[in-house]
Amino acid sequence: MKYVAACLISSVLGGLFVVWLIDPASRHQASAQDQFVPPSGPRLAPPADPRVPVASPPRRSGELLFNSEGLSPDEAIGVAVYDHVNKAVVNITTKSTNTILLMDVSSEGSGSGSVLDREGHILTNYHVIEDAQKIQVTLFDGQNYDARTVGADPNNDIAVIKIDAPREMLFPIQFGDSAEMKVGMRVFAIGNPFGLERTMTTGIISSLNRSLQVTANRSIKAIIQIDAAVNPGNSGGPLLNSHGRLIGMNTAIASRNGQSAGVGFAIPSSLIARVVPQLIAHGRVIRPEIGIQMVHPTEKGMLIARLTPDGPAARAGLRGPRMVKKTRGPLSWQTIDFSAADLIVAIDGETIKNADDFLTAIESKRPGDQVVLTVVREGREFKVPVVLGGGERASFRDRPDARLQSPTIGR
């Protein structure tokens, strides 16, 4: 009897072993408790039906993961961003005629832009359309439309133009928050380098809070530095995050030969979002006015050279230089005594080193806001609150001959 029982047990166990060898589902059931556990999730419970797999087996070392279309995760993101945004990017061409030595000389330029709304407003750089006598926009479908300038902000190199195109052919771009950017984040640039429409390049954010000089005495703060390839014709095109949202506008490159060297610059979306509504509504930026027409830079701060009569600064009690009458014998004349003028050393606690710092601090406010100036008068330092007025300029005027500098990109 013991021999018979042993034979029966051996037969049963042997049969189960054979089933385990030939039936993958049986093997899966036997190892259900040892299945792959995702790094960020809890262990998956065994399924009710042992023939239904509950988790993909772990990838082997060096094995790539592809989706159903055969794309890796990085490729899928790039494809999705392009598919989502490319219809919102336009090609801009400009024409102008200048008279040189009694001869009319025609010139052409090109750049990029982003559709802002279904009314036909297009975002681009000011230097793309500066001095242009004719502006033409090409949409994703190849249709061309004449454009007109709605408004421009040369100080920030931002402009808005408008076309009359069917609403169904306009695909507005979505804005992201540039304040959430971090160095190392992946970015995408779409534009028309060398006239090659809707070309996409990719890279990372190389640095933040750069300064980019745009006029003789003005620069844009908080500029984004990227290593994505941008070339002439990319100006005005969008800089996008991995969600396909605009976080900047490509505006310039650092290059010795005028072509991409891996150092590009973009205007942040936070600045664009603040300026564009004013350009559409008023055609210009209504900047706060402090009522200081001219300053003299010194090693210690900005010396007030001329105040606007009855302006915000004058009403707050700030002083400029005074005229002093001098005589010598029968002769008399007037001279300017700058020792009586106030020296501005800080605004809202931030040290002011030059005129650019001064303008940037004021233009970050709105008409009606209050700023606190730290001034030095006759050797004593004290604070003066000033309520800003409204005007076209924040304070003293830019030099009349100051023009936008864009030697390496765009037109």
Protein Blocks (a to p, Z undefined) as FASTA:
>chain_A
ZZmmmmmmmmmmmmmmmmmmmmmklmmmmmmmmcccdfkbccddddfblkbcfbdcddde
hiacddfkopafklmmmmmmmmmmmmmpccddddddddeehiacddddddddddfbfnop
acddfklmgoiabdcdddfkopacddddfbdcfknopacddddddfklpccdddddfklp
cehiacdddddeehiahiacddddfbghiacdfbfkbccehiacdfbdcdehjgopacdd
fkopafbdcfbdcdfkopaehiacdddfklmmmmmmmmmmnopacdddehiabdcddfkb
ccdfbdcehiaklmnopacdddddddehjbccddddfklpccdfbgehiacfbfklmmmm
mmmpcehiacdddddeehiacdddddddddfbfbdcddfklccddfkgcZZ
